[in-house]
């Protein structure tokens, strides 16, 4: 008996792993800055690189903190400080060479001021690790054996041909709206990237999207010194790829690694943006594999080695926008709100449930609100639950979905203790499905004769059987079963009468 084998690669997307660790540090005030009277808010950011190893992922990066505070004379100041970050996370599927992406955030930041010259901070660093693993598979493709009945399967599989990591530099001049006061000094800047389109064109990957920028600045208007500006800056990047073919699918993810905004020397209504962005592109190609799924012999019994592979692969992705509505209540221990100056929200998704053409979201929004009160400028940090949904054609309840959310801006109204808020969010959705591949990896013929029956047999199906299962059970051919039972479908019904002729 001759058995020919087929070798192929099968890629499966791993379930994302969330790695959390505690970060603590002492942020020292630069010597040229005045003492701290009261901290208005602290924002944490992390840039992380991930390197897979056997059963684990090594991470290193940088944790940056931006501190905005009031000095002893009521002036508004800010400073930045950073420290390196290293962590190791167990990940069962991890192995050297796997494709991997890591995104990090810092949340639940608490702090205390030390003698007006330092801030002791503590927060949770969360890193989401996503990866895919390529498996080398081997299956029987053909067998030379008399009276052998075979069931062959053709399966289309997508695998990553190439993953490219590129660095893009963005430089742009932004003009402050005429409805806002001009800028004296930048206190804080934050940004995230949204990929809007990815194209495969002439051995190139063309990535386009937007950078969503938030800037807190000290204005020239002494009656309203603290101002918040939100801007959208488009970007485009062309990435050469010799491995790409015309029919390949391409995906891209972008993350801001570094952002800096300054006031132009020649014009206080012009802000200079410079940003460093990491773009990760994946080129995925399709292959068709034909292999033996099952077999039996009409003469002798066979010993089959079966193998099952489970593949989790992406089927669609897209961006959507949604609104999360909530009410912020300032506690009695702080002054009431006369006017909100700025509001920063950071969402954490607790659950994402797919429906028909939509995904239902539940989560927790961590926020910091800066406001004017009868007692001067204050801030309040808290959290509030939210529910929302995003619309995306093609999503079904059977999909497994992963979402990533960012708050673009916040709309607010109200004074006193309760502030009504709308958090305007960008949501990236990726939907996955699973397929199970059953294959014969090896087979041997025994000396034991097949259990054949001579004559006519009436069999009542027990439900859930295919015509192939019935033919195999009675060691006859599939063609014979279908010829004598023309009304049999793909699955025989419970109690259906089947005529077997041997």
Order of alpha helices (4+ residues) and beta strands (2+ residues): beta-beta-beta-beta-beta-beta-beta-beta-beta-beta-beta-beta-beta-beta-beta-beta-beta-beta-beta-beta-alpha-alpha-beta
